[in-house]
Amino acid sequence: MPTLTVSFTHIDVNDDGDNWPNGEGEIFYDLLISDQSIVSRSAENPHDADTGDVIILNQQRTLNRPDNDPNAFIKISGWVSEDDDFLSGATDNAGSFEHIHNLGNGWGVGTHEARLSGDGLDVTVHYTINTVAVDNL
């Protein structure tokens, strides 16, 4: 049974969705592993970030997956949005992503990114998947 660590490392804010002079974007998000929220910020408690900023996440989970089940998989998914007040317009939704990793693609071991862009907001979510040696548990 492979033991894997999935780590959400950071979000690059390519465009915060707020035009000057509106200031920083109010970024909120939910990033999930197999439909379980791992790291999130709500619209009521957003992360203030400007274009070019990096939101550090450093959240990880360790998972076990059966090595003899061809139907076993890991789903990495999430969404990112930016909150605007009534003077700046509606909430900017960069969109969502869903990546499926399984035995056939080596459980996705390596570095991954999901570029999300919409409504003026443009971000890249970064995550890694690593195998964990049994001795390290």
N, C-alpha and C positions, 0 to 999 in steps of 0.2 A: 504494500500500500504506500504510494508516494505521499510524503508530507511536504506541503508547499506553504510558502509565505507570500501573501499578496500585500504589497505596500503601496498606498497612495502617497506619492512623494510631494507633488506640488502642482499648482495651477499657474500657467503663464497668462497674464492679462495682456493680450495683444492689442485690444481696444476696449476701454472700459465702458463704452456706450454713452458716456456723458461728454457732450461737446463743450469746449471751453466757452464761457468761463464757469460752467456748472460744477467743476471740481472733480473729485474722485467718484468712481462708481461704487455703489453699495452692492457688493457681490454676495449672493447666497446660492447654496448648492446642496445637493445630496448625492453622495457616492456610495455605491452598494456592491456587495459581494453576494451573489446568489440571493438577491432580493432582500438582504439584510443591510440596513444602513450602517456604514462604518464611520464616515465623517460627514458632518453636515453643518450648515449655518442657516438659520431661518431668516426670512425677510425682516423680522422684528429685531434680529441681531446680526446684521450683515457684516462682512469684512470690507472695510473701506480700502479700495485699491485704485490706483491710477494706471493709465496706459503705460505698459512697460514694467509694471510691478510683478513680483512673484509671490503667490500665496503659499507659504510653507504648510504642508499638511502632516507629513511623517506619521501616518496612522497605518497599522498593519494587523493582519490576522493570519493565524496559522491554520491550515486545513489539511484533512486527510481525505484522499480519494482512492477508491478501490482500483487496483491495477488490472483486474480481470473483468471489469464491467464495461463493455463497449459503449454503453449509454450514459456513463458518468461524465459530468462536465462541470465547469465553473463558469458562471455568468458574471462578468464585470460590467456594471452599468452606472449611469448617473445623468445628472442634468445640472446646468448652471444658468442663473438668471441675474439680472441687475435691477434693483428697485429704484424707480423714479417717483418723486413726489408729484403732486398734481400740477405743479408749474412746469415740470420737465417732460411730461408726457406719460405714457403707459410703461409698465414693466417691460424690460428688454429680455427676451428669451433667446439665449444662444442655441438652445436645442438640447438634445439628449443623445446618448450613445449606448450601445450594447455590444459587448465582445464576448464570444463564446470560446472557451478553451477546453480541450479534451485530450485524451490519450493520443488521438490521431495527429494533433498538432503539438505534441510534446508538452501538453498542459500549459502551453504559452510561456514557458520559461524564457525570461528575457525582459527587455524594457519595451514599454508600450506608451502610445499617446493617442488621445482622442481630441481632434480639433473640432470645436463647436463654434458656429458663427450664425448670428441672426439678430435682427432688430438693432444693428449697430454694435452689439456686444460680440467680441471675438476672443475666445480663450482656448488654451490647450491644457487638457488634464493629463498628467503623467502618472504612470504606475509601473511597478515591476512585479514579476513573479519569479521566485527562486525556490529551488529544492532545499530541504533542510535535512542535514545528515542526522540519522537516528541518534548518534552519540550526543548531539547538541540539545536534545529534548530533555 
